[in-house]
Amino acid sequence: MSTLAYRSPAGRWLMLATILGSAMAGIDATVVNVALPAIGEDLDADFTTLQWTVTAYALTLASFILVGGVLGDRFGRRRVFVVGVVWFALASLACGLAPTAEVLVAARALQGVGGALLTPGSLAMIQASFVAEDRARAIGAWSGLGGVATAAGPFLGGWLVDVVSWRWVFLINAPLAVLVVWVAWRHVPETRDPEATGGVDVAGALLGALTLGGLTYALTSAGETGLGTGVLAAAAVGLVAAALFVAVERRVAAPMLPFSVFRSVQFSAANAVTFVVYGGFGALFFLLVIQLQVVGGYTALAAGVATLPITVVMLLLSARSGALAARIGPRRQMTAGPVVCAVGALLMLRVGTDAAYLTEVLPAVLVFGLGLAIMVSPLTATALAAAPAEHAGLASGVNNAVARTAGLVAVAAVPALAGLTGRVYDDPPAFDAGFGTAVVVSAVVLVLGGLLAALTIRDDVLADDGGRPAPQDVDDALTHCGGLGGTPQATRTRDCAPPR
């Protein structure tokens, strides 16, 4: 039962635990990019292995995040949140102490499982614990402060890489986790969904992970080895697992992904647009900070700070973008946003040797951030509003998983397509050429995403209809559920529906 007031001591403790916990997972999703050149040099890893330090985390997070929400509903959101924080911290220690690149990749995969357990709980505990009149304010604070913490991640990571060691990018999670666990266990009330029944779809989660793992391995390795036996076998495993996943989800009593939610044409369209556009900029976020270091000569700290304007623009404009979408409909912004992102991406072609920040880097990231601000909020709100009201939480979780999967596929496929393989980060001219190809590919995909939105999204989808977000509520819903400048933060929790 919701009993906490936002300004109460108990409410402040709950906010501290949820913000620090979700920020811990959010920061690690981005900060590692800054450390990749240092990791490659220290562990003698090729570029494909560096890709896996990113994709291993994204793969398990995308595969198990829906299950994490279900577990919280069934067994207690605080309990699963705490288990996720402890799991994440232990995996972070394994990352920081990894003696080889292979051990690091395995530890990153475990880290993603921890993130999948803790991320749904952070927002769910807020929605379930605060009184109705304080929820919007609490979720807004969670979103804003979480966004600030995530924005500080590359800055902190760059400083740790330059001053101490890349290993502290991971090791710093351990003391933070101790604080989060203490606060959560002492001060956060336990909540669960009394109507949550049925089993946990473990088979669906494992088949989903096998699908993503097989296809990701095939895409990543194809650029390195060509279409050899191993690549074809991995692709076959992924495709067979995908077919089995569909069969299991259609037959299991409590599926992780009930396909009935896709009966809404607009929901399916919104998620198709999500997959295309998040795939379009997924590789850019991965490659830009490496380009700045390898080709531009930036330190890890400078490279991390260089992208900060993207988050600043999102913080300043996302709420206004959401309000505009509520008034005029989302189609125009979902069409224009990806195109503006594509222009920002093409401006990144000017980021070369000894790139001047003010004249070559800053214009690109500002335009790119503007495109995200135009697009992300209406896109997330559309995905939520297009699903039946009783599936609002599931809709946010599906949209989250689609976005994460798109980024995973992009990081696996685009660098290989651009010829970024082997020890390419030791060869600045070769990396620069590959980065240019990746930028063009990403820009084309973004434009296609805008075109898809123009052809499939209706402007009336955000209208108040049967419990869907009303225009005055949309801004809250998308800021809370959409994240700030990155992958939507909401997960499978009906708790992402705007408070009434």
Summary of the structure (lengths in Angstrom):
residues: 500
radius of gyration: 21.0
end to end distance: 15.6
largest distance: 61.2
contacts: 2024
relative contact order: 0.14
helix: 81%
strand: 0%
